[in-house]
């Protein structure tokens, strides 16, 4: 009997994780079918996508409310299919607002519901742990400090490490990357990453460019790399260049290639998010920033449990890199924080050592560990079908 596994992955990061997982599962289950919601990387591994992953790329509360009816309809259709066809398991990859609702109903239908990537209950909305307990048969955690949270709540869970730690080298080759990008080896280079979402670029591009202008005044030889994830974010950044009369700055735009830009850079100025973890794994000094609507920021701040926003600080348990958020993210403050990393050699060396230790702790061969946690559920499901 062919094993069928239903999956839902949202956005680019979920698509990448889902693809890694499918590839690892096929080693043990070469004839398995995977279907549901996924992106191009999953489809390249043979995934049958009824809907594309981009449908779940919701940006903020307003966008979520605007698209709620359409997304709820898709979720109901998918649930009806799962109940009718009864796959061996359901795997929700990230996208917790979409997947936990689905997983709760899948689990109640006696189909294993596995969630890959723990929601950030350690940062905010900790009460969600009760919903997770009702919804999830097994949680796959990317960070080591998450596992005790689930064990305490009586939720089966496994620490599988972070897949980026498997992919990124322990010692990035900055000189080699500069040669590949035709950049001078001795130049001061700053990577600017204003975010992968359009709303992030709108909120951060002007201040990042103003900070770059200040840094260029102080250091005329300084160069800037700006990797942008999509055509839309590139257009928004180009508009910001014109608006701020910053086209004279030595800025090189890259289409994607964020890891390349960070590898080549001395310092990274970036929006809080997964990019900060990538910068940490690349052992780069960084300045983390973020801006959003004032009412949304106040709401998020009231719901937060930790004093930090950036993943490097959260994972290290202290502020090892500066965070300049909301009104604190002025061009002057951003430029000064970037300059500090150039001036303090000892701080840079200590940060590299700290990030190297973090890299080792997250390097766990994530796909293999995830498969080890999933296979018993698939085996039990197969045995139940034969009974």
LINCORPE-V950844 format. One record per residue. SS is DSSP state (a for helix, b for strand, c for the rest). PHI is phi in degrees with one decimal (none if undefined). PSI is psi as a letter, one per 30 degrees, with the letter a starting at -180 (none if undefined). Layout:
<<SS:PHI:PSI> <SS:PHI:PSI>>
//
This chain:
<<c:none:k> <c:-72.4:k> <c:-81.7:k> <b:-112.0:k> <b:-122.9:k> <b:-85.7:k> <b:-141.3:k> <b:-134.1:k> <b:-127.8:k> <c:-115.2:k> <a:64.8:l> <a:-65.7:e> <a:-65.0:e> <a:-65.8:e> <a:-61.9:e> <a:-65.9:e> <a:-62.6:e> <a:-60.7:e> <a:-64.6:e> <a:-59.0:e> <a:-67.3:e> <a:-60.0:e> <a:-61.2:e> <a:-70.0:e> <a:-68.4:e> <a:-66.1:f> <a:-59.9:e> <a:-94.5:f> <c:-130.9:i> <c:-62.2:f> <c:-100.1:g> <c:-66.0:k> <b:-106.9:k> <b:-123.1:k> <b:-151.1:l> <b:138.4:b> <b:-118.7:k> <b:-162.2:l> <c:-106.1:a> <a:-64.7:e> <a:-68.1:e> <a:-65.6:e> <a:-64.5:e> <a:-65.3:f> <c:-93.1:g> <c:96.2:g> <c:-69.2:k> <b:-97.7:j> <b:-91.7:j> <b:-75.9:e> <b:-137.4:k> <b:-77.9:l> <a:-62.3:f> <a:-60.6:f> <a:-59.5:f> <a:-94.1:g> <c:-79.4:i> <c:-91.4:k> <c:-116.8:j> <a:87.9:l> <a:-65.4:e> <a:-63.9:e> <a:-63.7:e> <a:-62.9:e> <a:-66.1:e> <a:-64.6:e> <c:-104.7:g> <a:-58.7:e> <a:-61.9:e> <a:-65.3:e> <a:-67.2:e> <a:-63.5:e> <a:-65.3:e> <a:-63.3:e> <a:-64.2:e> <a:-66.0:e> <a:-62.8:e> <a:-65.2:e> <a:-61.7:e> <a:-61.4:e> <a:-62.8:e> <a:-65.0:e> <a:-63.4:e> <a:-75.8:e> <a:-93.7:f> <c:47.6:i> <c:-65.5:l> <c:-66.6:f> <b:-164.9:l> <b:-116.1:k> <b:-121.5:j> <b:-94.9:k> <b:-102.2:j> <c:58.0:b> <c:41.9:h> <a:-64.2:e> <a:-63.5:e> <a:-83.4:e> <a:-77.7:e> <a:-63.3:e> <a:-58.9:e> <a:-66.6:e> <a:-64.0:e> <a:-61.1:e> <a:-76.9:e> <a:-66.4:e> <a:-62.2:e> <a:-67.2:f> <c:-90.1:g> <c:63.6:h> <c:-112.2:k> <b:-56.4:k> <b:-116.3:j> <b:-110.1:k> <b:-113.6:k> <b:-105.9:j> <c:96.8:j> <c:-64.9:k> <c:-58.9:l> <c:-79.5:h> <c:-67.7:f> <c:-78.8:f> <c:-103.3:e> <b:-165.3:l> <c:56.1:h> <c:-63.0:f> <c:-64.1:f> <a:-65.2:f> <a:-57.1:e> <a:-70.1:e> <a:-66.6:e> <a:-62.4:e> <a:-59.7:e> <a:-77.9:f> <a:-103.2:f> <c:-113.2:k> <c:-79.5:e> <b:-156.9:k> <b:-108.4:k> <b:-102.7:j> <b:-100.1:k> <c:-88.0:f> <c:-119.5:k> <a:-64.5:e> <a:-72.6:f> <a:-77.2:e> <a:-58.1:e> <a:-60.9:f> <a:-61.9:e> <a:-75.1:e> <a:-61.9:e> <a:-63.0:e> <c:-85.2:f> <c:74.9:g> <c:-102.0:k> <c:-56.8:k> <b:-152.9:l> <b:-137.2:k> <b:-87.4:k> <c:-114.6:f> <c:77.9:l> <c:-108.7:k> <a:-60.4:f> <a:-63.5:e> <a:-67.8:f> <a:-74.5:e> <a:-83.0:e> <c:-77.7:k> <c:-69.5:l> <c:-67.3:f> <c:-125.6:j> <c:-64.1:k> <c:-97.8:i> <a:-66.1:e> <a:-61.9:e> <a:-65.1:e> <a:-68.8:e> <a:-63.3:e> <a:-65.1:e> <a:-62.7:e> <c:-90.6:g> <c:57.5:h> <c:-109.8:k> <c:-65.2:k> <c:-67.7:f> <c:-97.0:f> <c:-71.5:l> <c:-81.5:k> <b:-125.3:k> <b:-119.3:k> <b:-93.3:k> <b:-108.2:j> <b:-124.0:j> <c:-80.0:g> <c:116.3:l> <c:-95.1:f> <c:-103.2:k> <a:-60.8:e> <a:-63.7:e> <a:-67.5:e> <a:-64.9:e> <a:-59.6:e> <a:-81.7:f> <a:-114.3:f> <a:-58.7:e> <a:-61.5:e> <a:-69.9:e> <a:-64.3:e> <a:-69.0:e> <a:-64.4:e> <a:-65.0:e> <a:-62.0:e> <a:-62.7:e> <a:-63.4:e> <a:-64.3:e> <a:-68.5:e> <a:-62.8:e> <a:-75.0:e> <c:-134.9:i> <c:-57.3:f> <c:-83.3:f> <c:-67.3:k> <b:-122.3:l> <b:-129.7:k> <b:-112.3:k> <b:-129.5:j> <b:-81.6:k> <b:-125.7:k> <c:-77.7:e> <c:-136.5:l> <a:-61.3:e> <a:-65.9:e> <a:-69.3:e> <a:-64.5:e> <a:-63.5:e> <a:-62.4:e> <a:-70.0:e> <a:-62.8:e> <a:-62.3:e> <a:-65.7:e> <a:-58.1:e> <a:-67.0:e> <a:-62.2:e> <c:-95.3:g> <c:50.6:h> <c:-110.8:g> <c:-68.0:f> <c:-79.4:f> <c:-69.2:k> <c:-75.9:i> <b:-108.9:k> <b:-114.7:j> <b:-86.6:k> <b:-120.1:k> <b:-92.7:j> <c:75.7:b> <c:58.5:h> <a:-62.3:e> <a:-63.5:e> <a:-63.7:e> <a:-62.6:e> <a:-68.5:e> <a:-63.4:e> <a:-76.1:f> <c:-81.5:l> <c:-82.3:e> <b:-139.3:k> <b:-120.8:k> <b:-110.3:j> <b:-145.7:l> <b:-76.4:k> <c:-60.3:k> <c:154.6:a> <a:-61.0:f> <a:-59.0:e> <a:-67.9:e> <a:-68.0:e> <a:-60.8:e> <a:-62.6:e> <a:-65.4:e> <a:-67.4:f> <c:-88.8:g> <c:61.8:h> <c:-103.1:k> <b:-59.7:k> <b:-147.6:l> <b:-126.1:k> <b:-98.9:k> <b:-138.7:l> <b:-164.0:k> <c:-140.7:k> <c:-150.1:a> <c:-59.0:k> <a:-60.0:e> <a:-67.9:e> <a:-67.8:e> <a:-64.5:e> <a:-63.6:e> <a:-64.6:e> <a:-62.7:e> <a:-66.5:e> <a:-66.8:e> <a:-89.1:f> <b:-79.3:k> <c:-106.7:f> <c:-108.7:l> <c:-79.9:f> <c:-122.9:l> <c:-106.7:e> <c:-75.9:k> <a:-59.0:e> <a:-58.6:e> <a:-69.4:e> <a:-62.5:e> <a:-69.9:e> <a:-84.3:f> <c:74.6:g> <c:-165.3:l> <c:-82.8:j> <c:-98.8:f> <c:-133.7:k> <b:-70.7:k> <b:-121.1:k> <b:-119.4:j> <b:-114.7:k> <a:52.0:b> <a:-68.4:f> <a:-75.3:f> <c:-85.9:h> <c:-81.2:l> <a:-56.3:e> <a:-63.8:e> <a:-66.0:e> <a:-64.1:e> <a:-63.5:e> <a:-63.5:e> <a:-66.9:e> <a:-64.6:e> <a:-58.6:e> <a:-56.8:e> <a:-66.9:e> <a:-71.4:e> <a:-82.8:e> <c:-104.5:j> <a:-64.6:e> <a:-64.5:e> <a:-64.3:e> <a:-64.3:e> <a:-64.8:e> <a:-65.4:e> <a:-66.6:e> <a:-59.7:e> <a:-62.6:e> <a:-64.9:e> <a:-70.5:f> <a:-66.2:e> <a:-62.9:e> <a:-63.0:e> <a:-59.8:e> <a:-59.9:e> <a:-69.2:f> <a:-91.9:f> <c:-86.3:j> <c:-128.9:g> <c:57.2:i> <a:-54.2:e> <a:-61.0:e> <a:-65.1:e> <a:-64.1:e> <a:-64.2:e> <a:-62.4:e> <a:-59.2:e> <a:-78.1:e> <a:-83.3:e> <a:-55.1:e> <a:-59.2:e> <a:-68.2:e> <a:-67.8:e> <a:-64.8:e> <a:-64.1:e> <a:-64.1:e> <a:-64.7:e> <a:-63.6:e> <a:-64.1:e> <a:-72.6:f> <a:-80.3:f> <c:-67.6:none>>
//
